[in-house]
Amino acid sequence: MIRNMTALAALALATPALAAEPVLAPGEIVAAAPKADWVAIAPSDLLVMDLTPDAKAKPRRVVIQLMPPPFSQGWIGNIRKLAAAHWWDGLSVNRVQDNYVGQWGDANGEDKTKARALPDGLATMPEGDYILRIDANRNAATALAQGMARLALEAAMDASGDLKSNFPAGDSFAELTAHAGGWPFAASGANYWPVHCYGMVGVGRDMPPDTGSGAELYTVIGHAPRHLDRNIALFGRVIEGIEHLSSLPRGTGALGFYETPEERTGIVLVRLGNEIAALPAYEYLSTESATFARYADARANRRDAFFIRPAGGADICNIPVPVRRVK
Amino acid sequence: MIRNMTALAALALATPALAAEPVLAPGEIVAAAPKADWVAIAPSDLLVMDLTPDAKAKPRRVVIQLMPPPFSQGWIGNIRKLAAAHWWDGLSVNRVQDNYVGQWGDANGEDKTKARALPDGLATMPEGDYILRIDANRNAATALAQGMARLALEAAMDASGDLKSNFPAGDSFAELTAHAGGWPFAASGANYWPVHCYGMVGVGRDMPPDTGSGAELYTVIGHAPRHLDRNIALFGRVIEGIEHLSSLPRGTGALGFYETPEERTGIVLVRLGNEIAALPAYEYLSTESATFARYADARANRRDAFFIRPAGGADICNIPVPVRRVK
């Protein structure tokens, strides 16, 4: 949540306001970002899903970015194995529930006589892995001190290791939210976790204590269902092609499952990005860049010509991290 | 935003917890509501839009509930005139932008040589009508003292007319949010306004100070774009058939506009509900009922079997007002 951010206000003041200078919309700020503000996404950190072509024979490709360490690495390890085994090929999108999720995997997964066998060697993760604990002592001995955890510490905690009391308030689900390492997360107390924004991808599961293997996957296609945060594993986000899932017909069965096999959309293949020929290169806007700070401020305070009253704030899911094909 | 609500906690305590009693999911709480907790929606407060049948010849009907006074009555008056004139018949859905809005009206509206003429007598509303001012003195002399405004006062303000300092905090866009009179709204200072939750319907407009006539309409089909609050007029919500708009193919032009006429979805007719033969009766769950309080608490604190950690809060758009056909 972004509100009354002093650093951003200072940024704005530092920019001379020429009378003729147009106020940039968030997308225009992103388009003007220097190349150095963009971070390359390794093809091996992409999961590509090709659905069967649509009614007009147009291809439907969905590109998913996997989260970096330390998040959800157990599930991501399984997902890499499933992709290597071509496990999803020939399966289908089985559920599309309006304003909630689209879900794909084995439509017969609940029926042991028909279910497709999982590859050997998949890990089983504990529920505790839905959340990471902030290392208040900032010791470098654990993976938590690396990458996103370090950024989270810097963003969220003061020198004594407490959550900053002056951190902008205003999220409905957590003590604070912030972007770090290119991803949205929330934190309360010493715990933090990724959040269910539009397009985030998670691991379907049965009733607790099951945590899911990574074979059954879903993505958010409606208002952020943040009540799922900390209750289910998120492992990535759709960076291209979400419309191929969000615009599918809604299932008319319970929870939006399709009632007949004919209604399902087939999966041609799922592969890691490094196994796809001629895949474009992708990059995301560094959430630690000055451009991202200006972009987030502009999302929270729209000043472009259409708007008459800047909101003065935004929830974290209203500030999606920009991702683009490399030019 | 619902968090730590003392009244709700008291409600929960007042319910004997039998060992064998299952914890109800939000939908189960709503299903068990007594008839008295439901409020009938007058057919004359519904706007029915029939789209052309889909590729499988299935009908596509969208049912919209109009907001009650004191909100947006100028635009709603225009919309009633436009429906009476059959103005939308034969027009189309012209824009579907993923994770944002679907929009319908006159595809040639920007071209004065081709635009369909508007009926005579449409009102022009000022930007000030996007917002209502809370009457801190609670005088009954104005329309604001009626209906939703009274409920807003009771919910949001203490006896001295100030916003309650202990009102649950945590919205990212406003000082407080609450449901009243069956609708979601936000408030800051002495102002309040309806919010852009999923399925809410608003009035498209040109650049300010244009406020739109009500001829060009849109509905939210993604994460709540709350930055539009107070910048554009909301006048209703889709209560049935949102999937006929949210699952349409996304437009590939700027802002999700379709690039060719063939991509648009035709509108067969738009009428007020009282002009539609055999329209089902609809009712909404009173937001002032004990059932709604339990439902909102359950949305904010999921305790049904799937969940392991209740969120402890919810943003207002995560607590949609239940609407159903009368049995």
Interface residues (C-beta under 8 A of the other chain):
Chain A: M1 R3 A55 V96 D98 N99 E127 Y130 A169 G170 D171 S172 F173 A174 C197 Y198 G199 M207 P208 G222 H223 A224 P225 R226 H227 D229 R230 N231 I242 E243 S246 S247 L248 P249 R250 R299 A300 R302 A305 F306 F307 I308 R309 P310 A311 G312 G313 A314 D315 I316 C317 N318
Chain B: M1 R3 A55 V96 D98 N99 E127 A169 G170 D171 S172 F173 C197 Y198 G199 M207 P208 G222 H223 A224 P225 R226 H227 D229 R230 N231 I242 E243 S246 S247 L248 P249 R250 R299 A300 R302 A305 F306 F307 I308 R309 P310 A311 G312 G313 A314 D315 I316 C317 N318
